[in-house]
Every structure is written in C-alpha cells, then in structure tokens.
Amino acid sequence: MTSAATLAPAAERDPLTGLPGLEAARERLDRWAGELPVHGLLLSLSRLSAINLAYGDSTGDAAIAEAASRLLHFATGEFDGPWFAARLGGASFLLLAREPLSRERWELIASGLADAIARPITGLISGAGSTLRLSPRLALLRALPGESAESLLDRLGQTMATLERRGGRRLLWADGEVVKPGHSAARLEAELLKAIDRSEIEVLFQPQFALDPRSGATGALTGAEALARWNHPKLGRIGGGALFAIAERTDYIVQLSQQIARQALAQAAQWEQPWRLSLNVTSADLALPDYAAWLLETVAKSGFPVDRLTLEVTEQALIGDIMAVSVQLEALARAGVRVALDDFGAGFCNFRYLKLLPLYYLKLDRSMVDGIVGDARDLAVLRAIVAMARALGLEVIAEGVEDEPQLALVAREGCAAVQGFIRAYPMSATEFLAFAAG
C-alpha cells in the first residue's frame, strides 16, 4: 500500500487547520500531472458567513478547523493510494486522490464527506440548541490528460460558482452531470442492507504497538483496532467513512456496527497471543438502552476475553444523554472492558467527559501529532495532554504516526502506544496473523 499524502512541512501549513495551502496544492497537481487518474473535489462551507455574524469570527474559525479535521479523518479511512488535502483560503478545501476510482465511487465519497462535515458540532457555543451545523457544497471532477493545475482549479472554481447559483444542490460535476442513473442512492442503500444480512462487510485490523520511552521506538504488538470496508462488486472498495454515511442515512448504522463487532470478536477469539481488540462505538449504539448488555453477551458468545476488549468512543458519539451513556460505559468497565476517548484533540472536547466517563485511554487525533517535530507549540500541546492524562491516571495512544521523528517524540514524551502507517496499514484477519508471525 502507498502512504497517504496529506501534509506539507510545518512552515508551509495553514496555522488554523494545519493543512497545506494553495501553492502546495498547485505543486502537488503539477507533480501528479502525468500520473492519471487524478480525482479532485472542491468543498465550500456555505453557511460560514452566517456563523461569523451570529457568533463571531473566532467561532467561525473554530468551525473551519473542525471541518478540516473531519476531512482528514474521512480521507484517511477511504483511500488506498496517495491523496492530498489543502485549504485554499476562507472556507474552501481541496481534496485530491490518485487512484483508480469509478465516477460513481468518487461521487459516493463526496457524498459521504458532505455528510461527515454536516454532522452537528458541539462545544463552540453555549446555551439552548448549543450545536452548529455546516452546509458543505462540493464540486467534482476527474483530471484530463495533460491538464495543468491552473486548469483543474479553474474548472472546480467555475463548477462551484454554478453550484452556488443552484440552490438546494450540494454536489455537481465539472461537466454538469450527476451519477449514472443505473446506480441510484436508493439502490446502493438496498444493496448495503443485503450486504449486512449476508455478512459481506469485511473487517480489517489496524495493528497497535507499545512504545519504549528510552529508545523512542515501538515495542511489542499489543493488539489492533477493528475497521470496516465494503468491497462493492461494481463500485469497488468503499471505506469506513462512506460506508457509515450510507448506513446512517438509511438507519442501518446499528445493524452495521453490530455485525462488525460480531465479526471482529469471532476473528480475534482465534488469536493465540493476549492481544487487545479495539471496537468503535457509534452514537446510535449508545442510544440503545440495552447496548452494554448486548455487547457483553456478544463478547461471551464469541469466546474473546472481555478484559482484552477496548471500546473507542468519539465525542460525536457522546452527543445526547451523557448521563445515560456514562451508565452504560460504567457497566462495561465493571465487566473488564477498557474505554478509550478517541480522536482526542480533533474537536472541541468537553472536559466534563474526562470526569464523567470511566476512561482508561486518551487516543490522540492525528492532528495532535502532525506538527510536533517542527513546531514548538504543537509539541507543547502534546506535552500538556500527556501530563493531564498522567494526572488523571490515563494512558495515551498516539494515532496517525507516519514518520520516525514523530514516533521518537511520542515515545519519549510518554505516550503508551502507537497506531499508524509507519508500522502497519489496516489488514485482513489472515494478513494480521501473518504480520504478527513475521
């Protein structure tokens, strides 16, 4: 697999989002000019001016930073080949992917990204109705043979201008067409339900490693996080971001999440080593009053030791009745399940969660790691988070580590474990066992 291409050197990154800027985008496009296929999308946040007027520019800036974080998270789960994300200025972002994608799949990815950006944002404003929603619009294209960076960016800009004149639509191709009618959204949703019923969703395992603070290197393999993808017979591989976006639109998200949990537990039960398994939990899962009982029963049936299970919870999954969620997680913690607060630093974490939830780990978002080598402020933030975690008796897992200098720093600063492309990509159950044995 090819490593995801995301960030420029610290000096070239946008200080608000950490993303490269317009010049870096032009350079990347020029570099990829002779390496088709290249797919591009321009994302614009149409309601940002209203947010700035209502709540101030600082809230608008925070919303832009959150959108950038969501874009990075979504892209990380979607692409096998190289990709690149940039902030072009204001509330506009560029996403490029250099891998074979059908027209339908690129539109599906764009739609899933739009759904991810449009989810409620908490923690930016206070009072009743204390959530914000962004309204993304996306212009899509496939690069033409020999097309220059200026031409590609110009086509995306003109398409966005057309889209903004057409109220009510959020996606538009540069040629004005939409997805082929032979594969409608309704058909895709029906196919997903069948795929869930037939257990056709593949579970991948992203290895996790202990860190040695003395050597600044990885130690033993400690376990893996379970991820999902759907190998669609016509559209190709659909990653976790788009997959869950489809499931969320159709109210299949609980069925999908539960199937992934059952499959992952059954496969992990075959592990001969005492590795830990991490499962992601959704807001729909936690909204079920009997979720804790269901999970414990499922773990027992699988034969996987409950005290080797970690449940990863994002702030997004905690939107709702936090006290009811806390009760469920407490029941799981008493049974031996460890709870991790995932994507820490990606959003605007309510520190009340650190008091209310039975946490064992803080799992650092990749944005907390990206700039630590070249930016003293980023390193200071990492040190502050690790110090806070240590004071609360929590272990820190660093996610998204992609180079040796980052790895050395997160180890020496006291992170307990690491997960990232520097050591291993997500892999099938068979590949995971072969990797562990090798």
VMD Tcl script that draws the C-alpha trace (Angstrom):
set ca {
  {0.00 0.00 0.00}
  {1.07 3.59 -0.65}
  {1.15 6.02 2.23}
  {-1.49 8.74 2.28}
  {-0.09 12.11 1.20}
  {-1.56 14.78 3.42}
  {0.55 17.45 4.99}
  {3.30 19.82 3.91}
  {6.22 20.88 6.14}
  {5.14 22.91 9.16}
  {6.31 26.22 7.69}
  {4.03 25.76 4.66}
  {0.88 24.80 6.57}
  {-2.15 26.93 7.30}
  {-1.89 27.88 11.01}
  {-5.64 27.47 11.62}
  {-6.14 23.99 10.17}
  {-2.64 22.58 9.81}
  {-3.36 21.88 6.13}
  {-1.18 22.88 3.16}
  {-2.28 25.94 1.20}
  {-2.94 26.89 -2.41}
  {0.69 26.90 -3.54}
  {1.28 23.44 -2.13}
  {-1.86 22.27 -3.93}
  {-0.54 23.64 -7.24}
  {2.80 21.91 -6.68}
  {1.10 18.59 -5.92}
  {-1.09 18.85 -9.02}
  {1.91 19.65 -11.20}
  {3.73 16.65 -9.74}
  {0.77 14.37 -10.49}
  {0.05 15.85 -13.95}
  {1.38 12.83 -15.81}
  {0.16 10.23 -13.33}
  {-3.53 9.80 -14.10}
  {-6.05 9.01 -12.80}
  {-6.38 12.03 -10.53}
  {-9.74 12.88 -8.97}
  {-10.45 16.23 -7.37}
  {-13.13 17.90 -5.33}
  {-13.57 21.43 -4.05}
  {-15.51 21.75 -0.80}
  {-17.02 25.07 0.31}
  {-18.83 25.83 3.57}
  {-21.80 27.92 2.53}
  {-23.16 28.95 5.95}
  {-19.91 30.19 7.44}
  {-20.72 33.89 6.96}
  {-23.92 33.43 8.98}
  {-21.97 31.74 11.77}
  {-19.45 34.59 11.82}
  {-22.25 37.18 12.04}
  {-24.16 35.31 14.74}
  {-21.32 34.11 16.97}
  {-18.16 35.96 15.91}
  {-15.13 35.23 13.77}
  {-13.47 33.07 16.44}
  {-16.39 30.64 16.33}
  {-16.23 30.63 12.55}
  {-12.50 29.87 12.70}
  {-13.17 27.01 15.11}
  {-15.80 25.62 12.73}
  {-13.29 25.76 9.84}
  {-10.74 23.89 11.96}
  {-13.33 21.24 12.80}
  {-14.27 20.84 9.13}
  {-10.59 20.34 8.25}
  {-10.21 17.71 10.95}
  {-13.27 15.84 9.70}
  {-12.00 15.98 6.13}
  {-8.68 14.43 7.18}
  {-10.38 11.70 9.21}
  {-12.72 10.84 6.39}
  {-9.96 10.70 3.76}
  {-7.72 8.56 5.96}
  {-10.36 5.83 6.02}
  {-11.19 5.98 2.33}
  {-8.09 5.75 0.18}
  {-5.53 3.03 -0.52}
  {-3.40 5.20 -2.81}
  {-1.90 8.69 -2.43}
  {-4.21 11.58 -1.54}
  {-3.76 15.23 -0.70}
  {-5.86 17.75 1.23}
  {-5.41 21.54 1.33}
  {-7.16 24.68 2.49}
  {-7.42 27.06 -0.45}
  {-8.48 30.05 1.65}
  {-11.57 31.13 3.55}
  {-13.98 28.23 3.86}
  {-12.74 26.30 0.80}
  {-10.88 22.98 0.82}
  {-9.38 20.80 -1.90}
  {-9.20 17.01 -1.81}
  {-7.25 15.05 -4.45}
  {-6.91 11.29 -4.86}
  {-4.58 9.49 -7.23}
  {-6.03 6.02 -7.59}
  {-8.44 4.27 -9.99}
  {-11.97 5.29 -9.00}
  {-15.19 4.94 -10.90}
  {-17.30 8.04 -11.40}
  {-19.92 6.55 -9.10}
  {-17.43 5.88 -6.32}
  {-15.95 9.40 -6.43}
  {-19.46 10.82 -6.11}
  {-20.16 8.38 -3.28}
  {-17.00 9.51 -1.48}
  {-18.00 13.15 -1.96}
  {-21.48 12.50 -0.59}
  {-20.08 10.69 2.44}
  {-17.65 13.55 3.08}
  {-20.51 16.05 2.86}
  {-22.45 14.01 5.44}
  {-19.42 13.94 7.75}
  {-18.92 17.72 7.51}
  {-22.64 18.39 8.06}
  {-22.86 16.47 11.35}
  {-23.59 18.68 14.39}
  {-20.62 20.40 16.02}
  {-20.76 20.70 19.78}
  {-18.74 22.80 22.20}
  {-18.46 26.01 20.15}
  {-21.45 27.87 21.52}
  {-23.30 27.70 24.84}
  {-26.94 27.74 25.79}
  {-30.01 26.08 24.35}
  {-29.50 24.44 20.99}
  {-25.74 24.58 21.54}
  {-24.75 22.83 18.31}
  {-23.72 24.19 14.94}
  {-24.23 22.63 11.54}
  {-22.17 23.42 8.47}
  {-23.62 23.26 4.96}
  {-21.00 21.91 2.54}
  {-21.15 22.15 -1.24}
  {-18.83 20.03 -3.39}
  {-17.62 20.39 -6.99}
  {-16.20 17.20 -8.51}
  {-14.02 16.30 -11.49}
  {-11.62 13.82 -12.97}
  {-8.41 15.37 -14.32}
  {-7.99 15.42 -18.08}
  {-4.84 14.04 -19.75}
  {-2.12 16.68 -19.56}
  {-4.32 19.09 -17.59}
  {-2.45 21.81 -15.71}
  {-3.00 22.73 -12.09}
  {-4.47 26.08 -13.10}
  {-6.95 24.43 -15.47}
  {-8.10 21.90 -12.88}
  {-8.54 24.52 -10.16}
  {-10.32 26.84 -12.58}
  {-12.78 24.10 -13.60}
  {-13.51 23.34 -9.95}
  {-14.00 27.04 -9.19}
  {-16.40 27.55 -12.09}
  {-18.35 24.45 -11.08}
  {-18.63 25.72 -7.51}
  {-19.91 29.08 -8.79}
  {-22.58 27.24 -10.81}
  {-23.48 25.11 -7.80}
  {-23.90 28.15 -5.57}
  {-26.37 29.61 -8.06}
  {-28.41 26.42 -7.94}
  {-29.99 26.43 -4.50}
  {-30.78 23.07 -2.94}
  {-27.98 21.00 -4.51}
  {-24.73 20.16 -2.78}
  {-22.85 18.08 -5.42}
  {-22.07 18.94 -9.04}
  {-19.61 17.50 -11.56}
  {-17.49 19.85 -13.63}
  {-19.25 18.56 -16.76}
  {-22.67 19.23 -15.20}
  {-23.63 15.56 -14.99}
  {-24.59 13.52 -11.94}
  {-24.10 9.90 -11.03}
  {-25.27 7.34 -13.57}
  {-28.95 6.54 -13.04}
  {-28.16 2.83 -13.11}
  {-26.76 3.07 -9.57}
  {-29.00 5.36 -7.59}
  {-28.62 6.15 -3.90}
  {-31.73 4.08 -3.16}
  {-30.25 1.07 -4.93}
  {-26.95 1.44 -3.08}
  {-28.77 1.61 0.25}
  {-30.74 -1.55 -0.59}
  {-27.51 -3.31 -1.56}
  {-25.94 -2.31 1.75}
  {-28.81 -3.89 3.67}
  {-28.31 -7.12 1.73}
  {-24.55 -6.96 2.31}
  {-25.14 -6.62 6.05}
  {-27.60 -9.52 6.05}
  {-25.11 -11.69 4.12}
  {-22.12 -10.68 6.29}
  {-20.32 -9.28 3.25}
  {-18.74 -6.34 5.09}
  {-15.03 -7.07 5.54}
  {-13.34 -6.38 8.86}
  {-9.76 -5.09 8.78}
  {-7.32 -4.86 11.66}
  {-5.05 -1.83 12.26}
  {-2.13 -3.02 14.45}
  {-1.18 -1.17 17.62}
  {2.23 -1.22 19.30}
  {3.67 -0.45 22.71}
  {6.16 2.42 22.90}
  {9.55 2.36 24.59}
  {10.28 5.82 26.06}
  {14.00 5.04 26.46}
  {14.71 4.08 22.86}
  {11.99 6.20 21.29}
  {10.84 3.22 19.24}
  {7.98 0.76 19.02}
  {7.97 -2.33 21.15}
  {5.69 -5.34 21.07}
  {2.49 -5.67 19.09}
  {-0.28 -5.11 21.64}
  {-3.44 -5.54 19.58}
  {-5.48 -3.99 16.80}
  {-8.40 -1.71 16.05}
  {-11.21 -3.26 14.00}
  {-12.17 -1.27 10.90}
  {-14.63 -1.96 8.09}
  {-14.84 -1.79 4.32}
  {-17.32 -2.94 1.70}
  {-15.96 -4.45 -1.50}
  {-18.82 -3.48 -3.77}
  {-18.99 -5.60 -6.94}
  {-19.36 -2.55 -9.21}
  {-18.14 0.47 -7.28}
  {-15.06 -1.13 -5.77}
  {-13.79 -0.63 -2.23}
  {-15.98 1.60 -0.07}
  {-14.13 2.69 3.07}
  {-15.45 3.19 6.56}
  {-16.35 6.87 6.18}
  {-18.59 6.44 3.14}
  {-19.90 3.11 4.42}
  {-21.16 4.53 7.70}
  {-22.52 7.62 5.93}
  {-24.72 5.36 3.78}
  {-25.76 3.36 6.83}
  {-26.61 6.50 8.78}
  {-28.86 7.82 6.01}
  {-30.80 4.57 5.98}
  {-30.95 3.81 9.71}
  {-28.80 0.69 9.23}
  {-26.00 2.00 11.38}
  {-26.76 -0.19 14.41}
  {-27.01 -3.31 12.23}
  {-23.71 -2.45 10.54}
  {-21.91 -1.65 13.80}
  {-23.15 -4.82 15.47}
  {-22.14 -7.01 12.55}
  {-18.63 -5.54 12.57}
  {-18.40 -6.20 16.31}
  {-19.54 -9.81 15.93}
  {-17.12 -10.50 13.06}
  {-14.17 -8.81 14.77}
  {-14.75 -10.64 18.06}
  {-15.08 -14.01 16.30}
  {-11.81 -13.46 14.43}
  {-9.96 -12.08 17.46}
  {-11.07 -15.07 19.51}
  {-8.71 -17.13 17.33}
  {-5.67 -15.12 18.41}
  {-3.22 -17.24 20.39}
  {-1.44 -14.21 21.83}
  {-3.05 -11.96 24.51}
  {-3.57 -9.03 22.13}
  {-6.23 -6.41 22.74}
  {-9.10 -5.74 20.33}
  {-10.47 -2.21 19.93}
  {-14.01 -1.68 18.67}
  {-15.54 1.64 17.66}
  {-18.93 2.58 19.08}
  {-21.42 4.93 17.41}
  {-23.95 7.34 18.86}
  {-26.69 5.01 17.59}
  {-25.17 2.14 19.59}
  {-25.02 4.17 22.77}
  {-28.62 5.34 22.30}
  {-29.79 1.74 22.75}
  {-30.80 1.24 26.39}
  {-29.52 -2.35 26.37}
  {-26.28 -1.76 24.45}
  {-24.00 -2.73 27.33}
  {-25.93 -5.96 27.93}
  {-25.89 -6.77 24.20}
  {-22.15 -6.21 23.90}
  {-21.28 -8.29 26.96}
  {-23.49 -11.14 25.71}
  {-21.87 -10.93 22.26}
  {-18.37 -10.99 23.76}
  {-19.27 -14.02 25.87}
  {-20.63 -15.91 22.85}
  {-17.50 -15.14 20.83}
  {-15.12 -16.57 23.40}
  {-12.92 -13.48 23.33}
  {-11.78 -12.47 26.84}
  {-13.78 -9.45 27.92}
  {-10.81 -7.97 29.78}
  {-8.90 -7.69 26.48}
  {-11.58 -5.57 24.81}
  {-11.29 -1.80 24.36}
  {-14.26 0.32 23.31}
  {-13.36 3.50 21.41}
  {-15.82 6.38 21.84}
  {-15.61 9.69 19.97}
  {-17.02 12.97 21.19}
  {-19.51 12.81 18.31}
  {-20.85 9.54 19.73}
  {-21.43 11.25 23.08}
  {-23.89 13.83 21.74}
  {-27.14 13.20 23.56}
  {-27.79 11.99 27.09}
  {-24.29 11.90 28.54}
  {-25.51 10.56 31.88}
  {-27.22 7.58 30.21}
  {-24.08 6.93 28.17}
  {-22.00 7.09 31.33}
  {-24.17 4.42 32.98}
  {-23.69 2.07 30.02}
  {-19.95 2.59 29.89}
  {-19.67 2.13 33.66}
  {-21.39 -1.25 33.34}
  {-18.94 -2.27 30.63}
  {-15.95 -1.03 32.63}
  {-17.06 -3.05 35.67}
  {-17.12 -6.13 33.45}
  {-13.50 -5.51 32.42}
  {-13.88 -3.55 29.17}
  {-11.48 -0.60 28.80}
  {-12.88 2.64 27.42}
  {-10.90 5.00 25.17}
  {-11.86 8.56 24.26}
  {-10.99 8.52 20.56}
  {-9.87 11.38 18.29}
  {-8.86 13.46 21.31}
  {-7.93 16.95 20.14}
  {-9.82 16.70 16.84}
  {-12.85 18.62 18.00}
  {-13.63 20.80 20.98}
  {-13.65 18.27 23.75}
  {-15.92 18.94 26.68}
  {-13.56 18.24 29.59}
  {-16.59 17.15 31.58}
  {-16.29 13.85 29.71}
  {-12.98 13.24 31.45}
  {-14.80 13.44 34.79}
  {-17.96 11.54 33.92}
  {-16.72 8.63 31.82}
  {-14.80 5.57 33.06}
  {-11.88 6.19 30.73}
  {-8.69 4.14 30.54}
  {-7.12 5.72 27.43}
  {-6.96 9.01 25.59}
  {-6.40 8.32 21.91}
  {-4.72 11.33 20.30}
  {-6.08 12.52 17.00}
  {-3.51 12.62 14.18}
  {-3.77 16.43 14.15}
  {-2.15 16.40 17.61}
  {0.85 14.57 16.15}
  {1.33 16.10 12.69}
  {3.31 19.19 13.69}
  {5.18 18.08 16.82}
  {8.56 17.68 15.12}
  {8.85 21.17 13.62}
  {6.50 23.30 15.72}
  {7.28 24.11 19.37}
  {3.65 24.99 20.10}
  {2.40 21.66 18.77}
  {4.94 19.85 20.92}
  {3.91 21.90 23.96}
  {0.27 20.91 23.41}
  {1.25 17.24 23.20}
  {3.20 17.53 26.46}
  {0.26 19.23 28.16}
  {-2.16 16.47 27.08}
  {0.19 13.71 28.24}
  {0.71 15.49 31.59}
  {-3.05 15.87 32.07}
  {-3.63 12.21 31.20}
  {-0.94 11.13 33.64}
  {-2.56 13.21 36.40}
  {-5.89 11.51 35.67}
  {-4.35 8.04 35.61}
  {-4.96 7.60 31.86}
  {-2.73 6.10 29.19}
  {-2.22 7.92 25.88}
  {-2.30 6.26 22.45}
  {-0.89 8.26 19.53}
  {-2.76 7.74 16.27}
  {-1.71 8.69 12.74}
  {2.05 8.49 13.29}
  {3.71 8.35 9.87}
  {7.44 9.04 10.27}
  {10.35 8.15 12.54}
  {10.84 11.62 14.11}
  {7.16 11.69 15.15}
  {7.48 8.17 16.53}
  {10.54 9.04 18.60}
  {8.86 12.11 20.06}
  {5.56 10.50 21.07}
  {7.53 7.69 22.71}
  {9.86 9.99 24.64}
  {7.02 12.29 25.70}
  {5.27 9.41 27.44}
  {2.64 8.00 25.08}
  {1.99 4.36 25.92}
  {1.16 3.03 22.46}
  {1.11 3.99 18.79}
  {-1.02 3.29 15.74}
  {-0.16 4.49 12.26}
  {1.10 3.80 8.76}
  {4.72 3.98 9.92}
  {4.43 0.42 11.22}
  {1.38 -1.12 9.57}
  {-1.68 -0.44 7.46}
  {-5.12 -1.94 8.11}
  {-5.13 -5.60 7.01}
  {-7.37 -8.63 6.83}
  {-7.57 -11.14 9.68}
  {-5.31 -13.55 7.76}
  {-2.81 -10.80 6.91}
  {-2.78 -9.66 10.54}
  {-1.80 -13.12 11.79}
  {0.90 -13.40 9.10}
  {2.19 -9.92 10.02}
  {2.31 -10.83 13.72}
  {4.13 -14.09 12.98}
  {6.69 -12.43 10.70}
}
mol new
graphics top color blue
foreach p $ca { graphics top sphere $p radius 0.5 }
foreach p [lrange $ca 0 end-1] q [lrange $ca 1 end] { graphics top cylinder $p $q radius 0.2 }
display resetview
